[in-house]
Amino acid sequence: MKLKPLADRVLVKNDKAETKTMSGIIIPEAAQEKTQTATVVAIGPGTDEVKITVKEGDRIMYDKYSGTPVKIDGEDHLILKMNDIVAIIE
């Protein structure tokens, strides 16, 4: 399935949460902190008020409880508003 975000929306794929600490301790899935980083998959055209400042392939950080979850080809994605993106990870 292909999805094209509208207006000031951005489609992102969540990064995987760490399953093991640096010292080798395995973190059970129930105790893992939900990651707030993702990779941009597709972008909308923006609006007159909100310009899109990310591009496909950028790694970003976003607000913790933002976005609309969607499943595309069995994988979890989020549709975020541009204002929910707080940083680009370089």
LUMSETI-17868 format. One record per residue: residue in three letters; x, y, z of N, C-alpha, C in turn. Coordinates in pm, 1 decimal. Layout:
N
{code: ALA, n_x: X, n_y: Y, n_z: Z, ca_x: X, ca_y: Y, ca_z: Z, c_x: X, c_y: Y, c_z: Z}
...
This chain:
90
{code: MET, n_x: 84.7, n_y: -117.3, n_z: 0.0, ca_x: 0.0, ca_y: 0.0, ca_z: 0.0, c_x: 89.5, c_y: 124.0, c_z: 0.0}
{code: LYS, n_x: 49.7, n_y: 223.1, n_z: -74.8, ca_x: 122.0, ca_y: 349.6, ca_z: -78.3, c_x: 36.6, c_y: 456.6, c_z: -13.3}
{code: LEU, n_x: 99.7, n_y: 542.1, n_z: 65.2, ca_x: 27.3, ca_y: 645.6, ca_z: 138.6, c_x: 94.8, c_y: 779.4, c_z: 113.8}
{code: LYS, n_x: 17.3, n_y: 879.7, n_z: 73.7, ca_x: 69.9, ca_y: 1014.1, ca_z: 49.9, c_x: 5.0, c_y: 1109.3, c_z: 150.3}
{code: PRO, n_x: 83.2, n_y: 1162.7, n_z: 245.5, ca_x: 27.5, ca_y: 1256.0, ca_z: 343.7, c_x: -23.1, c_y: 1384.2, c_z: 276.9}
{code: LEU, n_x: -125.0, n_y: 1443.6, n_z: 336.6, ca_x: -181.4, ca_y: 1567.8, ca_z: 286.1, c_x: -139.1, c_y: 1685.6, c_z: 372.7}
{code: ALA, n_x: -145.4, n_y: 1805.2, n_z: 316.9, ca_x: -120.2, ca_y: 1932.5, ca_z: 387.1, c_x: 12.5, c_y: 1929.1, c_z: 461.5}
{code: ASP, n_x: 9.5, n_y: 1954.5, n_z: 593.7, ca_x: 133.4, ca_y: 1963.2, ca_z: 672.7, c_x: 161.7, c_y: 1833.7, c_z: 748.0}
{code: ARG, n_x: 123.3, n_y: 1720.9, n_z: 690.1, ca_x: 142.9, ca_y: 1591.4, ca_z: 754.9, c_x: 269.0, c_y: 1523.5, c_z: 701.6}
{code: VAL, n_x: 329.3, n_y: 1437.4, n_z: 787.1, ca_x: 451.5, ca_y: 1364.5, ca_z: 752.5, c_x: 432.3, c_y: 1219.2, c_z: 794.0}
{code: LEU, n_x: 461.1, n_y: 1124.9, n_z: 705.4, ca_x: 454.5, ca_y: 982.2, ca_z: 735.8, c_x: 592.3, c_y: 937.0, c_z: 780.3}
{code: VAL, n_x: 599.5, n_y: 874.1, n_z: 899.0, ca_x: 727.4, ca_y: 828.5, ca_z: 951.5, c_x: 718.0, c_y: 681.9, c_z: 994.3}
{code: LYS, n_x: 832.3, n_y: 615.1, n_z: 994.8, ca_x: 842.9, ca_y: 478.0, ca_z: 1044.4, c_x: 921.6, c_y: 483.2, c_z: 1173.3}
{code: ASN, n_x: 863.0, n_y: 430.7, n_z: 1280.2, ca_x: 927.8, ca_y: 433.0, ca_z: 1410.9, c_x: 1057.1, c_y: 353.9, c_z: 1410.9}
{code: ASP, n_x: 1156.9, n_y: 405.2, n_z: 1482.7, ca_x: 1280.0, ca_y: 330.8, ca_z: 1504.2, c_x: 1252.8, c_y: 222.4, c_z: 1607.0}
{code: LYS, n_x: 1325.5, n_y: 113.9, n_z: 1598.7, ca_x: 1309.3, ca_y: 3.6, ca_z: 1693.2, c_x: 1363.8, c_y: 43.4, c_z: 1829.9}
{code: ALA, n_x: 1294.2, n_y: 0.4, n_z: 1935.1, ca_x: 1339.3, ca_y: 25.3, ca_z: 2072.1, c_x: 1453.9, c_y: -69.6, c_z: 2104.9}
{code: GLU, n_x: 1544.1, n_y: -22.5, n_z: 2188.8, ca_x: 1655.8, ca_y: -106.2, ca_z: 2231.7, c_x: 1602.9, c_y: -224.7, c_z: 2311.8}
{code: THR, n_x: 1652.9, n_y: -345.1, n_z: 2280.5, ca_x: 1609.1, ca_y: -463.6, ca_z: 2353.0, c_x: 1715.2, c_y: -512.8, c_z: 2451.3}
{code: LYS, n_x: 1831.7, n_y: -449.4, n_z: 2448.0, ca_x: 1941.4, ca_y: -491.4, ca_z: 2535.1, c_x: 2021.4, c_y: -369.3, c_z: 2578.7}
{code: THR, n_x: 2062.7, n_y: -366.7, n_z: 2706.2, ca_x: 2144.2, ca_y: -256.0, ca_z: 2753.8, c_x: 2287.7, c_y: -275.0, c_z: 2706.2}
{code: MET, n_x: 2370.6, n_y: -172.0, n_z: 2724.3, ca_x: 2510.3, ca_y: -180.8, ca_z: 2682.3, c_x: 2584.3, c_y: -290.3, c_z: 2758.4}
{code: SER, n_x: 2540.1, n_y: -320.2, n_z: 2881.4, ca_x: 2606.5, ca_y: -424.4, ca_z: 2959.6, c_x: 2552.0, c_y: -563.3, c_z: 2929.4}
{code: GLY, n_x: 2451.6, n_y: -573.1, n_z: 2839.0, ca_x: 2402.4, ca_y: -703.2, ca_z: 2796.0, c_x: 2273.1, c_y: -749.0, c_z: 2862.1}
{code: ILE, n_x: 2214.2, n_y: -666.8, n_z: 2947.0, ca_x: 2089.3, ca_y: -704.9, ca_z: 3012.2, c_x: 1975.6, c_y: -690.7, c_z: 2911.4}
{code: ILE, n_x: 1894.8, n_y: -795.7, n_z: 2897.9, ca_x: 1783.1, ca_y: -793.8, ca_z: 2803.2, c_x: 1664.6, c_y: -723.1, c_z: 2868.1}
{code: ILE, n_x: 1607.1, n_y: -627.6, n_z: 2796.5, ca_x: 1493.1, ca_y: -550.3, ca_z: 2845.4, c_x: 1365.7, c_y: -613.7, c_z: 2790.7}
{code: PRO, n_x: 1274.0, n_y: -661.0, n_z: 2878.7, ca_x: 1149.2, ca_y: -717.9, ca_z: 2827.0, c_x: 1065.9, c_y: -611.7, c_z: 2755.3}
{code: GLU, n_x: 986.5, n_y: -655.4, n_z: 2658.5, ca_x: 910.4, ca_y: -561.0, ca_z: 2576.2, c_x: 817.7, c_y: -473.1, c_z: 2659.6}
{code: ALA, n_x: 760.3, n_y: -528.3, n_z: 2766.6, ca_x: 668.1, ca_y: -451.1, ca_z: 2850.6, c_x: 739.2, c_y: -336.3, c_z: 2922.3}
{code: ALA, n_x: 870.3, n_y: -347.1, n_z: 2945.5, ca_x: 944.7, ca_y: -245.0, ca_z: 3018.7, c_x: 1017.7, c_y: -147.0, c_z: 2927.5}
{code: GLN, n_x: 1012.3, n_y: -170.1, n_z: 2796.6, ca_x: 1084.2, ca_y: -82.6, ca_z: 2704.0, c_x: 1015.2, c_y: 51.5, c_z: 2692.4}
{code: GLU, n_x: 1094.3, n_y: 156.4, n_z: 2694.5, ca_x: 1043.1, ca_y: 292.0, ca_z: 2671.9, c_x: 1011.3, c_y: 305.4, c_z: 2523.4}
{code: LYS, n_x: 894.4, n_y: 356.3, n_z: 2492.1, ca_x: 860.1, ca_y: 377.8, ca_z: 2351.8, c_x: 953.5, c_y: 482.6, c_z: 2293.2}
{code: THR, n_x: 1011.0, n_y: 450.5, n_z: 2182.1, ca_x: 1103.5, ca_y: 542.9, ca_z: 2118.0, c_x: 1029.0, c_y: 663.4, c_z: 2063.2}
{code: GLN, n_x: 1094.9, n_y: 775.4, n_z: 2060.2, ca_x: 1036.6, ca_y: 897.5, ca_z: 2004.9, c_x: 1118.9, c_y: 944.6, c_z: 1886.6}
{code: THR, n_x: 1185.8, n_y: 849.9, n_z: 1822.0, ca_x: 1260.4, ca_y: 881.9, ca_z: 1700.8, c_x: 1203.9, c_y: 798.4, c_z: 1586.5}
{code: ALA, n_x: 1214.5, n_y: 852.4, n_z: 1466.9, ca_x: 1159.6, ca_y: 783.7, ca_z: 1350.1, c_x: 1231.4, c_y: 833.0, c_z: 1224.8}
{code: THR, n_x: 1206.5, n_y: 763.4, n_z: 1114.4, ca_x: 1260.5, ca_y: 801.2, ca_z: 984.9, c_x: 1145.0, c_y: 846.7, c_z: 896.3}
{code: VAL, n_x: 1164.0, n_y: 959.8, n_z: 829.8, ca_x: 1061.0, ca_y: 1014.9, ca_z: 742.6, c_x: 1049.2, c_y: 928.2, c_z: 617.0}
{code: VAL, n_x: 926.2, n_y: 883.8, n_z: 587.3, ca_x: 899.4, ca_y: 799.3, ca_z: 471.9, c_x: 837.6, c_y: 880.7, c_z: 358.0}
{code: ALA, n_x: 744.5, n_y: 969.2, n_z: 390.9, ca_x: 678.2, ca_y: 1052.2, ca_z: 289.2, c_x: 635.3, c_y: 1183.5, c_z: 353.8}
{code: ILE, n_x: 624.1, n_y: 1287.2, n_z: 272.6, ca_x: 584.5, ca_y: 1418.8, ca_z: 324.5, c_x: 470.5, c_y: 1475.6, c_z: 241.5}
{code: GLY, n_x: 388.2, n_y: 1558.3, n_z: 306.3, ca_x: 283.5, ca_y: 1630.7, ca_z: 235.8, c_x: 340.8, c_y: 1757.0, c_z: 174.4}
{code: PRO, n_x: 260.1, n_y: 1830.6, n_z: 98.6, ca_x: 309.0, ca_y: 1950.9, ca_z: 30.5, c_x: 325.8, c_y: 2072.3, c_z: 121.9}
{code: GLY, n_x: 271.6, n_y: 2066.2, n_z: 244.5, ca_x: 276.1, ca_y: 2181.6, ca_z: 333.3, c_x: 156.9, c_y: 2272.6, c_z: 307.3}
{code: THR, n_x: 148.1, n_y: 2379.5, n_z: 385.3, ca_x: 41.4, ca_y: 2478.0, ca_z: 367.8, c_x: 104.4, c_y: 2616.4, c_z: 364.1}
{code: ASP, n_x: 23.0, n_y: 2718.5, n_z: 342.8, ca_x: 75.0, ca_y: 2855.4, ca_z: 344.0, c_x: 127.2, c_y: 2892.0, c_z: 482.8}
{code: GLU, n_x: 64.7, n_y: 2838.4, n_z: 587.7, ca_x: 103.5, ca_y: 2870.9, ca_z: 724.5, c_x: 218.2, c_y: 2781.8, c_z: 776.1}
{code: VAL, n_x: 220.6, n_y: 2655.0, n_z: 733.4, ca_x: 319.0, ca_y: 2558.7, ca_z: 784.5, c_x: 398.3, c_y: 2501.8, c_z: 668.5}
{code: LYS, n_x: 527.4, n_y: 2531.0, n_z: 664.8, ca_x: 616.0, ca_y: 2479.4, ca_z: 560.8, c_x: 677.1, c_y: 2347.0, c_z: 607.6}
{code: ILE, n_x: 697.0, n_y: 2254.9, n_z: 516.9, ca_x: 760.7, ca_y: 2126.7, ca_z: 547.8, c_x: 911.6, c_y: 2148.5, c_z: 546.0}
{code: THR, n_x: 976.7, n_y: 2120.8, n_z: 658.5, ca_x: 1120.9, ca_y: 2145.2, ca_z: 669.9, c_x: 1201.7, c_y: 2016.7, c_z: 681.7}
{code: VAL, n_x: 1137.5, n_y: 1901.6, n_z: 663.5, ca_x: 1208.5, ca_y: 1773.7, ca_z: 662.6, c_x: 1196.8, c_y: 1714.3, c_z: 523.3}
{code: LYS, n_x: 1280.7, n_y: 1615.5, n_z: 495.3, ca_x: 1272.4, ca_y: 1547.8, ca_z: 366.1, c_x: 1274.1, c_y: 1397.0, c_z: 390.1}
{code: GLU, n_x: 1236.1, n_y: 1321.8, n_z: 290.5, ca_x: 1234.1, ca_y: 1176.7, ca_z: 302.0, c_x: 1374.0, c_y: 1126.7, c_z: 337.2}
{code: GLY, n_x: 1378.6, n_y: 1032.6, n_z: 432.8, ca_x: 1505.9, ca_y: 976.2, ca_z: 476.5, c_x: 1562.7, c_y: 1041.9, c_z: 601.3}
{code: ASP, n_x: 1513.4, n_y: 1160.8, n_z: 639.2, ca_x: 1560.3, ca_y: 1227.4, ca_z: 761.8, c_x: 1519.2, c_y: 1146.9, c_z: 884.6}
{code: ARG, n_x: 1607.2, n_y: 1142.0, n_z: 984.7, ca_x: 1571.0, ca_y: 1085.9, ca_z: 1115.6, c_x: 1527.7, c_y: 1202.4, c_z: 1202.2}
{code: ILE, n_x: 1413.9, n_y: 1185.9, n_z: 1269.7, ca_x: 1355.4, ca_y: 1295.9, ca_z: 1346.1, c_x: 1320.0, c_y: 1251.5, c_z: 1487.7}
{code: MET, n_x: 1301.0, n_y: 1350.3, n_z: 1574.9, ca_x: 1243.7, ca_y: 1328.5, ca_z: 1708.4, c_x: 1107.8, c_y: 1396.5, c_z: 1708.0}
{code: TYR, n_x: 1010.1, n_y: 1334.5, n_z: 1776.8, ca_x: 875.6, ca_y: 1391.5, ca_z: 1778.1, c_x: 817.2, c_y: 1386.4, c_z: 1918.3}
{code: ASP, n_x: 711.7, n_y: 1465.6, n_z: 1941.1, ca_x: 643.8, ca_y: 1467.6, ca_z: 2070.0, c_x: 591.0, c_y: 1328.5, c_z: 2104.0}
{code: LYS, n_x: 597.5, n_y: 1293.5, n_z: 2231.7, ca_x: 569.9, ca_y: 1157.4, ca_z: 2276.8, c_x: 432.0, c_y: 1103.7, c_z: 2239.2}
{code: TYR, n_x: 325.9, n_y: 1178.8, n_z: 2259.0, ca_x: 191.4, ca_y: 1126.0, ca_z: 2237.6, c_x: 125.7, c_y: 1180.1, c_z: 2111.2}
{code: SER, n_x: 205.1, n_y: 1214.0, n_z: 2013.1, ca_x: 149.7, ca_y: 1273.8, ca_z: 1891.4, c_x: 134.6, c_y: 1169.6, c_z: 1780.8}
{code: GLY, n_x: 60.1, n_y: 1206.6, n_z: 1681.3, ca_x: 49.7, ca_y: 1124.4, ca_z: 1561.9, c_x: -67.0, c_y: 1027.7, c_z: 1560.4}
{code: THR, n_x: -95.1, n_y: 979.5, n_z: 1440.6, ca_x: -198.1, ca_y: 879.0, ca_z: 1417.9, c_x: -128.8, c_y: 751.9, c_z: 1372.2}
{code: PRO, n_x: -140.4, n_y: 643.0, n_z: 1450.5, ca_x: -73.9, ca_y: 518.4, ca_z: 1409.6, c_x: -144.4, c_y: 454.0, c_z: 1290.0}
{code: VAL, n_x: -65.7, n_y: 403.8, n_z: 1195.9, ca_x: -117.3, ca_y: 329.4, ca_z: 1080.7, c_x: -26.4, c_y: 210.0, c_z: 1056.1}
{code: LYS, n_x: -83.3, n_y: 104.6, n_z: 998.8, ca_x: -5.6, ca_y: -14.1, ca_z: 964.5, c_x: 0.3, c_y: -22.3, c_z: 812.4}
{code: ILE, n_x: 122.4, n_y: -23.8, n_z: 758.3, ca_x: 143.1, ca_y: -31.3, ca_z: 614.1, c_x: 226.9, c_y: -154.5, c_z: 585.3}
{code: ASP, n_x: 171.8, n_y: -245.5, n_z: 507.2, ca_x: 239.7, ca_y: -371.2, ca_z: 473.6, c_x: 289.1, c_y: -443.4, c_z: 598.3}
{code: GLY, n_x: 208.7, n_y: -441.9, n_z: 704.7, ca_x: 241.8, ca_y: -513.1, ca_z: 828.0, c_x: 339.5, c_y: -441.3, c_z: 919.3}
{code: GLU, n_x: 380.7, n_y: -319.9, n_z: 884.4, ca_x: 475.8, ca_y: -245.7, ca_z: 967.0, c_x: 409.1, c_y: -121.1, c_z: 1024.4}
{code: ASP, n_x: 446.2, n_y: -86.6, n_z: 1149.7, ca_x: 388.1, ca_y: 28.2, ca_z: 1217.9, c_x: 450.2, c_y: 158.9, c_z: 1168.9}
{code: HIS, n_x: 364.0, n_y: 256.1, n_z: 1140.3, ca_x: 404.1, ca_y: 390.3, ca_z: 1098.8, c_x: 320.2, c_y: 490.7, c_z: 1176.5}
{code: LEU, n_x: 357.6, n_y: 617.4, n_z: 1167.7, ca_x: 280.6, ca_y: 726.4, ca_z: 1226.9, c_x: 262.5, c_y: 835.8, c_z: 1123.9}
{code: ILE, n_x: 146.2, n_y: 899.6, n_z: 1128.0, ca_x: 126.3, ca_y: 1021.6, ca_z: 1050.4, c_x: 129.3, c_y: 1136.5, c_z: 1150.3}
{code: LEU, n_x: 230.1, n_y: 1222.7, n_z: 1137.3, ca_x: 251.1, ca_y: 1334.4, ca_z: 1228.7, c_x: 219.5, c_y: 1466.2, c_z: 1159.6}
{code: LYS, n_x: 181.9, n_y: 1565.0, n_z: 1237.5, ca_x: 176.2, ca_y: 1701.2, ca_z: 1185.7, c_x: 318.3, c_y: 1757.5, c_z: 1194.0}
{code: MET, n_x: 352.0, n_y: 1846.5, n_z: 1103.2, ca_x: 485.0, ca_y: 1905.8, ca_z: 1101.3, c_x: 518.8, c_y: 1969.9, c_z: 1235.3}
{code: ASN, n_x: 420.2, n_y: 2030.6, n_z: 1303.2, ca_x: 443.6, ca_y: 2095.9, ca_z: 1432.3, c_x: 479.0, c_y: 1998.0, c_z: 1543.8}
{code: ASP, n_x: 449.8, n_y: 1867.3, n_z: 1526.7, ca_x: 483.0, ca_y: 1766.5, ca_z: 1628.2, c_x: 629.5, c_y: 1723.2, c_z: 1619.8}
{code: ILE, n_x: 697.1, n_y: 1755.8, n_z: 1510.5, ca_x: 838.5, ca_y: 1720.2, ca_z: 1495.1, c_x: 921.7, c_y: 1825.2, c_z: 1566.5}
{code: VAL, n_x: 1006.8, n_y: 1778.6, n_z: 1660.9, ca_x: 1082.8, ca_y: 1873.0, ca_z: 1742.0, c_x: 1228.4, c_y: 1887.8, c_z: 1698.2}
{code: ALA, n_x: 1283.4, n_y: 1788.9, n_z: 1622.9, ca_x: 1423.0, ca_y: 1798.9, ca_z: 1584.0, c_x: 1453.2, c_y: 1702.6, c_z: 1470.2}
{code: ILE, n_x: 1558.0, n_y: 1735.4, n_z: 1394.8, ca_x: 1615.6, ca_y: 1644.6, ca_z: 1295.6, c_x: 1744.5, c_y: 1591.4, c_z: 1356.1}
{code: ILE, n_x: 1761.5, n_y: 1460.5, n_z: 1352.5, ca_x: 1882.1, ca_y: 1397.4, ca_z: 1407.1, c_x: 1985.7, c_y: 1388.6, c_z: 1295.3}
{code: GLU, n_x: 2104.1, n_y: 1446.7, n_z: 1319.5, ca_x: 2210.9, ca_y: 1443.6, ca_z: 1217.7, c_x: 2315.2, c_y: 1341.2, c_z: 1253.6}
